[in-house]
Amino acid sequence: MPNLKQAKKALRQSKKRKLLNSSYKQKMKDPIKQFKNLVAEKKTDEAKKLLPQIYKALDKAAKHGLIKENNASRRKSRLTLMVNKTTA
């Protein structure tokens, strides 16, 4: 355990950040899993309706530093391609 006042504060901050990061990560991963399942089941209309929610989650994760901006863009692009391939 930390002895110094600043170390105690740093520990509190890191615990708080860990909770926030894990919640952002879950909000990002759950819709993506659901999306991939819908695409696998060829339910493209439902998958397309889920895309804006996924975009929002990815953008928030990038904004908060959980993933990089380019990573979010790449994921959005790949998911969109995934859905477009099944419709074409």
C-alpha positions in Angstrom: 0.0 0.0 0.0 1.2 3.5 -0.7 2.5 5.6 2.2 2.7 9.0 0.7 -0.3 11.3 0.2 0.4 11.7 -3.5 0.7 7.9 -4.0 -2.6 7.3 -2.2 -4.2 9.8 -4.5 -2.7 8.2 -7.6 -4.0 4.9 -6.5 -7.5 6.3 -6.1 -7.3 7.9 -9.5 -6.1 4.7 -11.2 -8.9 2.7 -9.7 -11.4 5.2 -10.9 -9.9 5.3 -14.4 -9.8 1.5 -14.5 -13.6 1.4 -13.8 -14.3 4.0 -16.5 -12.1 2.3 -19.0 -13.6 -1.1 -18.5 -17.1 0.4 -18.9 -16.1 2.2 -22.1 -14.6 -1.1 -23.4 -17.7 -3.1 -22.6 -19.9 -0.4 -24.3 -17.7 -0.8 -27.3 -17.3 -4.6 -27.4 -20.9 -5.7 -26.7 -22.5 -4.0 -29.8 -19.7 -5.2 -32.0 -20.2 -8.8 -30.9 -24.0 -8.4 -31.5 -23.3 -6.9 -34.9 -21.0 -9.7 -36.0 -23.6 -12.3 -34.9 -26.3 -10.5 -36.9 -24.0 -10.4 -40.0 -23.3 -14.1 -39.6 -27.0 -14.8 -39.5 -27.5 -12.6 -42.6 -29.7 -10.1 -40.8 -28.3 -7.1 -42.6 -31.1 -4.7 -41.8 -30.8 -5.2 -38.1 -27.0 -4.9 -38.4 -27.3 -1.6 -40.3 -29.5 -0.2 -37.5 -26.8 -1.1 -35.0 -24.0 0.7 -36.8 -24.7 4.2 -35.5 -24.6 2.9 -31.9 -21.2 1.2 -32.6 -19.8 4.3 -34.2 -20.8 6.3 -31.2 -19.2 3.8 -28.8 -16.0 3.7 -30.9 -15.7 7.5 -31.1 -16.2 7.8 -27.3 -13.5 5.2 -26.7 -11.2 7.1 -28.9 -12.1 10.4 -27.3 -11.2 9.0 -23.8 -8.0 7.5 -25.0 -9.0 3.8 -24.7 -8.2 3.3 -28.4 -6.5 5.6 -31.0 -8.5 7.6 -33.5 -7.1 5.6 -36.4 -8.0 2.4 -34.7 -11.6 3.6 -34.3 -11.8 4.6 -37.9 -10.3 1.3 -39.1 -12.9 -0.7 -37.0 -15.8 1.4 -38.3 -14.6 0.9 -41.9 -14.2 -2.8 -41.5 -17.6 -3.2 -39.9 -19.2 -1.2 -42.7 -17.5 -3.3 -45.3 -18.6 -6.4 -43.6 -22.3 -5.4 -43.8 -21.9 -4.1 -47.4 -20.4 -7.4 -48.6 -23.4 -9.4 -47.3 -25.9 -7.1 -49.0 -24.1 -7.1 -52.4 
